[in-house]
Amino acid sequence: MLIHKIFAGKLFPYTDIHKWLSYGHDGKHPGCDEFYFGRREFSFTLENDVYLRYKSFKNASAMEDAIKVNFPYKIDIGAVYSVDPDKRHAYAQSGTNVFTPVERELVFDIDITDYDDVRYCCSGADVCSKCWPLMTVAIKVIDTSLREDFGFKHILWVFSGRRGVHCWVCDVKARRLTNEQRSAVAEYFRVYKGNENNARKVALMGHSLHPFLARSYVDFLKDFFEGELQANQSIFSSKEKYEKILEMISDEDIQLELREKWENAARSSLSEEATSLARWEQLKNTLYSKKQKAPSLRMCVEEIVFTFTYPRIDLEVSKQMNHLLKAPFCVHPKTGRVCVPIDPKKCDEFDPLAVPTLSQLIEEINSGGLKMDVDDDDESERSLLGKSVSFFRSSFLEPLLKSCKEDIESSHKSNIDKSKDSFSW
C-alpha cells in the first residue's frame, strides 16, 4: 500500500488531468460551464477488488483528496453526465429521468492478447519486443484514419501499462457523438470478423479495396508483414504455422500444390526467416498466376496480410458513451508500469519494457535527487516520468485547450448574437 501512497502523493499529475477533462471550462470565461468537470464520472478500484463507480469531484483538489484517501489501484474515467453522478439517486427519486451521458471522448482499446493466433513469441498477457510492433502498426493505421478520414486533431494514445494501448479522441465533435454515431465509426474500422473457429477471419469484398484499407495496406501493413512480422514471427517456417495460412486459401488444389512443395522441399540451410519469406513469395506467385480463373482468390494475398497485421480493436468499448477507460498516468497493479502517453509520430521508438516502473520512481525519489513535484516543469523534466508529462502537456494538452477556448468563445458570441436578435423586433 505504501507504494500507491507515494505515487498518489508525489507523482500523479492532478492539475494536468483536471485541465484536460475540463476542456477549457475553468471558470475564467463568461461562456464557461463551471459545473462541467463536476459532472464527469470516475471509478476507483481499491484493494481486494472493491469497485466504486459514479464518483465525481468539484475540482482538482477534491479529486486529489479523494485519491489520497482511497489510494485506488486503478482509476477509470467515464462520461460527462447531464447531472452530477454523485447525486443521481436524488434525481431518480424526483421522478425525472435526467441522469444520462451527454459527452464522452471517442475511445479505442487494442490488446495484444487478441493477436495470440498470429504471434509465436508470447501469449496471454505477456509481451516482448517481437510482438509489440503489432501495437505500433495498429497505432499508425488508426491514428492516420482518425486524422485523415474523420478530421480529428486532438488524439491521445496511452500505453495500458501491460499489454496494449488506449486511444482518446478529444475533439468537441468526437465527444458529442451519439452511441449510434460511435457504432458507425467503430464499424468503419471492422475488418477482422472471424473467431478461432474460422480459418478465413478476414473477407475483403468487391473488386478493389476501400480507399482507407488500400492506404493502410500500401502505407503500413504490406511492408510490416513482409519485414518486421516475418523477421520476428517467421510465420511460414514450420508446418504448424503454414497450415493456418493454407486454410485461408479457398481453392483446395492450390492448398495441395503449395503443401506438397513445402513438405517435399529438401532440408535447407536457410534461416527460419529466409525460409518463411521464400514460401511467402511462392504463395503470392501461385495465387497471382491463378486468380484470373478463380474470382474468390482475387483478394487472398491482401486477406492474409490483413489477418496477421490489421488492428484488432475491442469495438464494444468504442460504441457506448458510458464505457469507462483507465486514466493515463495510472500504475498497472501487476507490472508496476505507468500508463504513459505514446507519441504516434514516434511510436516506432516506444518500448513497453522501458516504461518506468513504480519501484524505479520510488528509488528516484528516495535517492533525494529530485523533489518530484510534477507541477514543477524543471523538476519533472529531469525525472523518469518527466518526458511523458512534458509530452502530454506540450503536444496534447496545450493545443487542445487552445482549441477549446476558441470553441467556448465562438459559442458564447453566438449566444449573445441570438439574444440580441430576439430583442431587435
C-alpha positions as CSV (number, residue, x, y, z in Angstrom):
1,M,0.0,0.0,0.0
2,L,2.9,2.3,0.7
3,I,3.8,2.2,-3.0
4,H,0.5,3.6,-4.0
5,K,0.6,6.3,-1.3
6,I,3.8,7.6,-2.7
7,F,2.5,7.6,-6.2
8,A,-0.7,9.3,-5.2
9,G,1.1,11.8,-3.0
10,K,4.0,12.7,-5.3
11,L,3.6,11.6,-8.9
12,F,0.1,11.7,-10.2
13,P,-0.4,14.9,-12.4
14,Y,-3.7,16.0,-10.9
15,T,-3.6,19.5,-12.3
16,D,-2.9,18.3,-15.9
17,I,-5.7,15.6,-15.7
18,H,-8.1,18.3,-14.4
19,K,-7.2,20.7,-17.1
20,W,-7.7,18.1,-19.8
21,L,-11.1,16.9,-18.5
22,S,-12.3,20.4,-18.0
23,Y,-11.9,21.3,-21.7
24,G,-11.5,25.0,-21.1
25,H,-14.4,25.2,-18.6
26,D,-12.2,26.6,-15.9
27,G,-14.5,29.5,-14.9
28,K,-12.3,32.2,-16.4
29,H,-14.6,32.9,-19.4
30,P,-18.3,34.1,-19.2
31,G,-19.2,31.3,-21.6
32,C,-17.8,28.6,-19.3
33,D,-19.9,25.8,-17.8
34,E,-18.4,25.9,-14.2
35,F,-20.1,22.6,-13.4
36,Y,-18.7,20.7,-16.4
37,F,-15.9,18.8,-14.6
38,G,-18.2,18.0,-11.7
39,R,-20.5,16.0,-13.9
40,R,-17.7,13.7,-15.0
41,E,-17.8,10.1,-13.7
42,F,-14.7,8.5,-12.2
43,S,-14.5,5.0,-10.8
44,F,-11.9,3.6,-8.3
45,T,-10.8,0.0,-8.0
46,L,-9.5,-0.4,-4.4
47,E,-7.6,-3.2,-2.6
48,N,-9.4,-6.6,-2.7
49,D,-11.2,-5.6,-5.9
50,V,-13.6,-3.2,-4.2
51,Y,-15.1,-1.2,-7.0
52,L,-16.5,2.3,-6.6
53,R,-18.5,3.8,-9.5
54,Y,-20.1,7.2,-10.1
55,K,-17.6,9.2,-8.2
56,S,-17.4,12.9,-9.1
57,F,-15.3,15.9,-8.0
58,K,-16.0,19.6,-8.0
59,N,-12.4,20.5,-8.8
60,A,-8.8,19.3,-9.0
61,S,-8.2,19.4,-5.2
62,A,-11.3,17.4,-4.5
63,M,-10.1,14.8,-6.9
64,E,-6.7,14.8,-5.4
65,D,-8.1,14.5,-1.8
66,A,-10.3,11.5,-2.8
67,I,-7.4,9.7,-4.5
68,K,-5.2,10.3,-1.4
69,V,-7.9,9.0,0.9
70,N,-8.8,5.9,-1.1
71,F,-5.4,5.1,-2.8
72,P,-7.1,3.3,-5.8
73,Y,-5.2,0.6,-7.6
74,K,-6.9,1.8,-10.8
75,I,-8.7,5.0,-11.8
76,D,-11.2,4.8,-14.7
77,I,-12.7,7.8,-16.5
78,G,-16.3,7.7,-17.7
79,A,-18.7,10.1,-19.4
80,V,-19.9,13.6,-18.6
81,Y,-23.5,13.3,-17.4
82,S,-26.4,15.7,-17.5
83,V,-26.3,15.9,-13.7
84,D,-23.6,15.2,-11.0
85,P,-23.2,11.4,-11.0
86,D,-22.9,11.6,-7.2
87,K,-26.4,13.0,-6.9
88,R,-28.0,10.6,-9.5
89,H,-30.3,8.9,-6.8
90,A,-31.8,12.2,-5.8
91,Y,-32.8,12.9,-9.4
92,A,-34.1,9.4,-9.8
93,Q,-36.4,9.8,-6.8
94,S,-37.8,13.0,-8.1
95,G,-39.3,11.0,-11.0
96,T,-37.4,12.8,-13.7
97,N,-35.0,10.5,-15.5
98,V,-32.4,13.2,-16.3
99,F,-29.3,11.2,-15.4
100,T,-27.9,10.5,-18.9
101,P,-24.4,10.7,-20.5
102,V,-24.1,13.8,-22.7
103,E,-20.4,13.9,-23.6
104,R,-17.6,11.3,-23.8
105,E,-14.3,11.1,-25.7
106,L,-14.4,8.6,-28.5
107,V,-12.2,5.8,-27.2
108,F,-10.4,2.7,-28.6
109,D,-8.9,-0.2,-26.8
110,I,-6.4,-2.6,-28.5
111,D,-5.0,-5.5,-26.6
112,I,-2.1,-7.8,-27.7
113,T,-3.9,-10.8,-26.3
114,D,-6.3,-10.6,-29.2
115,Y,-3.3,-11.4,-31.5
116,D,-2.4,-14.7,-29.9
117,D,-3.2,-16.7,-33.1
118,V,-0.6,-14.6,-35.1
119,R,2.3,-14.3,-32.6
120,Y,4.5,-17.1,-31.6
121,C,6.9,-15.4,-29.2
122,C,4.3,-14.8,-26.3
123,S,0.8,-15.5,-25.4
124,G,-1.8,-14.1,-23.0
125,A,-0.7,-11.0,-21.0
126,D,3.0,-11.4,-21.9
127,V,4.6,-9.0,-24.4
128,C,8.0,-8.6,-25.9
129,S,9.9,-6.6,-28.5
130,K,9.0,-9.2,-31.1
131,C,5.2,-8.9,-30.8
132,W,4.8,-5.2,-29.6
133,P,5.3,-3.9,-33.2
134,L,1.7,-5.3,-33.8
135,M,0.6,-2.5,-31.5
136,T,2.8,0.0,-33.2
137,V,1.3,-0.7,-36.6
138,A,-2.2,-0.5,-35.1
139,I,-1.5,3.0,-33.8
140,K,-0.3,4.1,-37.2
141,V,-3.4,2.7,-39.0
142,I,-6.0,4.0,-36.6
143,D,-4.3,7.4,-35.9
144,T,-3.9,8.1,-39.7
145,S,-7.5,7.3,-40.4
146,L,-8.9,9.3,-37.4
147,R,-7.0,12.3,-38.7
148,E,-7.3,11.9,-42.5
149,D,-10.7,10.3,-42.8
150,F,-12.6,11.8,-39.9
151,G,-10.7,15.1,-39.5
152,F,-9.9,14.7,-35.8
153,K,-6.9,16.5,-34.4
154,H,-6.8,16.0,-30.6
155,I,-5.9,12.4,-30.2
156,L,-4.1,10.9,-27.1
157,W,-2.5,7.4,-27.3
158,V,-1.7,5.8,-24.0
159,F,0.2,2.6,-23.0
160,S,-2.2,0.4,-21.0
161,G,0.6,-0.5,-18.6
162,R,1.0,-4.1,-19.7
163,R,-0.2,-5.4,-23.0
164,G,-2.0,-2.8,-25.1
165,V,-2.9,0.7,-26.0
166,H,-5.8,3.1,-25.4
167,C,-6.8,5.9,-27.7
168,W,-8.7,9.0,-26.6
169,V,-10.2,11.2,-29.3
170,C,-10.9,14.5,-27.6
171,D,-12.2,16.9,-30.3
172,V,-15.5,18.5,-29.4
173,K,-17.3,16.8,-32.3
174,A,-15.9,13.4,-31.2
175,R,-17.0,14.0,-27.6
176,R,-20.6,14.8,-28.7
177,L,-21.1,11.7,-30.9
178,T,-24.2,9.7,-30.1
179,N,-24.0,5.9,-29.4
180,E,-25.3,5.3,-33.0
181,Q,-22.6,7.5,-34.4
182,R,-19.9,5.9,-32.3
183,S,-21.0,2.5,-33.5
184,A,-20.8,3.7,-37.1
185,V,-17.2,4.9,-36.6
186,A,-16.3,1.6,-34.9
187,E,-17.9,-0.4,-37.7
188,Y,-15.8,1.6,-40.2
189,F,-12.7,0.0,-38.7
190,R,-14.2,-3.5,-38.6
191,V,-12.3,-5.9,-40.9
192,Y,-11.4,-8.7,-38.6
193,K,-14.6,-10.7,-38.3
194,G,-13.6,-14.2,-37.6
195,N,-13.0,-16.2,-34.5
196,E,-10.9,-19.2,-33.6
197,N,-13.3,-21.5,-35.5
198,N,-13.0,-19.6,-38.8
199,A,-10.0,-20.4,-41.0
200,R,-10.7,-17.3,-43.0
201,K,-11.0,-14.5,-40.5
202,V,-10.9,-11.6,-43.0
203,A,-13.1,-11.5,-46.0
204,L,-12.5,-8.4,-48.3
205,M,-15.4,-7.9,-50.6
206,G,-15.6,-6.3,-54.0
207,H,-13.1,-5.9,-56.9
208,S,-10.8,-3.5,-55.0
209,L,-10.1,-2.3,-51.5
210,H,-11.9,0.5,-49.9
211,P,-9.6,3.7,-50.0
212,F,-9.0,3.5,-46.2
213,L,-8.0,-0.1,-46.4
214,A,-5.9,0.4,-49.6
215,R,-4.0,3.2,-47.9
216,S,-3.5,1.1,-44.8
217,Y,-2.3,-1.8,-46.9
218,V,0.2,0.2,-49.0
219,D,1.4,2.6,-46.3
220,F,1.7,0.3,-43.3
221,L,0.5,-3.3,-43.5
222,K,2.3,-4.9,-46.5
223,D,5.8,-3.7,-45.6
224,F,5.2,-4.6,-41.9
225,F,4.0,-8.1,-42.9
226,E,6.9,-8.8,-45.2
227,G,9.5,-7.1,-43.0
228,E,9.2,-7.0,-39.2
229,L,6.5,-9.6,-38.8
230,Q,8.3,-12.2,-40.9
231,A,11.6,-11.4,-39.1
232,N,10.0,-11.7,-35.7
233,Q,7.5,-14.5,-36.1
234,S,8.6,-16.5,-39.3
235,I,5.0,-17.4,-40.0
236,F,5.7,-19.9,-42.7
237,S,8.7,-21.6,-41.1
238,S,7.0,-24.8,-39.9
239,K,4.1,-27.0,-41.0
240,E,2.1,-26.0,-37.9
241,K,2.4,-22.3,-38.9
242,Y,1.9,-22.5,-42.6
243,E,-1.1,-24.8,-42.4
244,K,-3.0,-22.0,-40.7
245,I,-2.3,-19.8,-43.8
246,L,-3.1,-22.5,-46.4
247,E,-6.5,-22.9,-44.8
248,M,-7.2,-19.2,-45.7
249,I,-7.0,-20.1,-49.4
250,S,-10.4,-21.1,-50.7
251,D,-9.0,-23.3,-53.6
252,E,-8.1,-26.7,-52.4
253,D,-5.9,-27.5,-55.4
254,I,-3.7,-24.5,-54.6
255,Q,-3.6,-25.6,-51.0
256,L,-2.4,-29.1,-52.0
257,E,0.1,-27.7,-54.6
258,L,1.8,-25.5,-52.0
259,R,1.6,-28.0,-49.2
260,E,3.4,-30.7,-51.3
261,K,6.0,-28.2,-52.5
262,W,6.8,-27.2,-48.9
263,E,6.6,-30.7,-47.4
264,N,8.8,-32.3,-50.0
265,A,11.4,-29.5,-50.1
266,A,14.9,-30.7,-49.3
267,R,16.2,-29.6,-45.9
268,S,17.6,-26.1,-46.4
269,S,20.4,-24.2,-44.7
270,L,18.2,-21.1,-44.9
271,S,17.3,-19.4,-41.6
272,E,13.6,-19.6,-40.4
273,E,13.1,-16.0,-41.5
274,A,14.5,-16.7,-45.0
275,T,12.5,-19.9,-45.4
276,S,9.4,-18.1,-44.4
277,L,10.0,-15.2,-46.8
278,A,10.7,-17.7,-49.7
279,R,7.4,-19.5,-49.0
280,W,5.5,-16.3,-48.9
281,E,6.9,-15.4,-52.4
282,Q,5.9,-18.8,-53.7
283,L,2.4,-18.4,-52.3
284,K,2.0,-14.9,-53.8
285,N,3.2,-16.0,-57.2
286,T,0.9,-19.1,-57.2
287,L,-2.1,-17.0,-56.2
288,Y,-1.4,-14.2,-58.7
289,S,-1.0,-16.7,-61.6
290,K,-4.3,-18.5,-60.8
291,K,-6.6,-15.6,-59.7
292,Q,-8.0,-15.0,-63.1
293,K,-9.5,-18.5,-63.0
294,A,-10.9,-18.1,-59.5
295,P,-12.5,-14.8,-58.6
296,S,-12.6,-15.8,-54.9
297,L,-8.8,-15.7,-54.9
298,R,-8.7,-12.1,-56.1
299,M,-8.1,-10.6,-52.6
300,C,-6.5,-13.7,-51.0
301,V,-3.0,-12.2,-50.6
302,E,-4.4,-9.0,-49.1
303,E,-6.7,-11.0,-46.8
304,I,-3.7,-13.0,-45.4
305,V,-1.8,-9.7,-44.7
306,F,-4.9,-8.1,-43.0
307,T,-5.4,-11.2,-40.9
308,F,-2.0,-11.0,-39.4
309,T,-1.5,-7.3,-39.2
310,Y,-4.7,-5.2,-39.1
311,P,-5.7,-3.6,-35.8
312,R,-7.9,-5.8,-33.6
313,I,-10.0,-3.3,-31.8
314,D,-12.4,-4.1,-28.9
315,L,-15.3,-2.4,-30.8
316,E,-17.7,-2.6,-27.9
317,V,-15.5,-0.2,-25.9
318,S,-15.9,2.4,-28.7
319,K,-19.7,2.1,-29.2
320,Q,-21.1,3.1,-25.9
321,M,-20.8,6.6,-24.4
322,N,-20.9,5.3,-20.8
323,H,-18.0,2.9,-21.1
324,L,-15.1,3.6,-18.7
325,L,-11.4,3.5,-19.6
326,K,-8.3,3.6,-17.4
327,A,-6.9,7.0,-16.8
328,P,-3.5,8.0,-18.2
329,F,-0.6,8.0,-15.6
330,C,-2.2,5.2,-13.5
331,V,0.1,2.4,-12.4
332,H,-0.6,-1.1,-13.7
333,P,-1.1,-3.2,-10.5
334,K,0.6,-6.3,-11.9
335,T,3.6,-4.8,-13.9
336,G,4.1,-1.6,-11.8
337,R,4.5,0.3,-15.1
338,V,3.0,3.7,-15.5
339,C,0.3,4.2,-18.2
340,V,2.3,6.8,-20.2
341,P,1.3,8.6,-23.4
342,I,2.7,7.4,-26.7
343,D,3.7,9.9,-29.4
344,P,2.1,8.4,-32.6
345,K,4.7,10.2,-34.7
346,K,7.5,8.3,-32.9
347,C,5.6,5.1,-32.0
348,D,8.3,3.0,-33.6
349,E,10.6,4.2,-30.8
350,F,8.3,3.2,-28.0
351,D,9.4,0.3,-25.9
352,P,6.8,-1.0,-23.4
353,L,9.6,-2.8,-21.4
354,A,11.5,0.5,-20.9
355,V,8.5,2.4,-19.4
356,P,9.3,3.4,-15.8
357,T,8.0,1.3,-13.0
358,L,6.8,2.4,-9.6
359,S,9.8,0.9,-7.9
360,Q,12.1,2.8,-10.1
361,L,10.3,6.1,-9.5
362,I,10.3,5.5,-5.7
363,E,14.0,4.7,-5.9
364,E,14.5,8.0,-7.7
365,I,12.6,9.9,-5.0
366,N,14.4,8.1,-2.2
367,S,17.8,8.9,-3.7
368,G,17.0,12.5,-2.9
369,G,18.0,13.8,-6.3
370,L,14.5,15.1,-7.1
371,K,11.7,16.8,-5.2
372,M,9.4,15.2,-7.8
373,D,6.8,17.9,-7.9
374,V,5.0,17.1,-11.2
375,D,3.7,20.6,-11.4
376,D,7.3,21.9,-11.5
377,D,8.4,21.8,-15.2
378,D,12.1,22.0,-14.5
379,E,12.0,19.2,-11.8
380,S,9.7,16.8,-13.7
381,E,11.5,17.2,-17.0
382,R,14.6,15.6,-15.4
383,S,12.7,12.8,-13.8
384,L,12.0,9.3,-15.2
385,L,8.3,10.3,-15.7
386,G,9.2,13.9,-16.8
387,K,9.4,13.4,-20.5
388,S,5.9,11.7,-20.5
389,V,4.3,14.5,-18.5
390,S,6.0,17.1,-20.7
391,F,4.9,15.4,-23.9
392,F,1.3,15.2,-22.5
393,R,1.4,19.0,-21.8
394,S,3.1,20.4,-24.9
395,S,1.9,18.0,-27.7
396,F,-1.6,17.2,-26.5
397,L,-2.9,19.4,-23.7
398,E,-1.8,22.9,-24.9
399,P,-3.2,22.6,-28.5
400,L,-6.4,21.0,-27.1
401,L,-7.1,23.8,-24.6
402,K,-6.4,26.5,-27.2
403,S,-9.0,24.9,-29.5
404,C,-11.4,24.5,-26.5
405,K,-11.1,28.2,-25.6
406,E,-11.9,29.1,-29.2
407,D,-15.0,26.9,-29.2
408,I,-16.2,28.4,-25.9
409,E,-15.6,32.0,-27.2
410,S,-17.4,31.2,-30.5
411,S,-20.3,29.6,-28.8
412,H,-20.6,32.5,-26.3
413,K,-20.5,35.1,-29.1
414,S,-23.2,33.1,-31.0
415,N,-25.5,33.1,-27.9
416,I,-25.1,36.8,-27.4
417,D,-25.9,37.5,-31.1
418,K,-29.0,35.3,-30.8
419,S,-30.2,37.1,-27.7
420,K,-29.6,40.5,-29.4
421,D,-31.7,39.3,-32.4
422,S,-34.5,38.2,-30.2
423,F,-34.8,41.8,-28.8
424,S,-34.4,43.6,-32.1
425,W,-38.0,43.5,-33.4
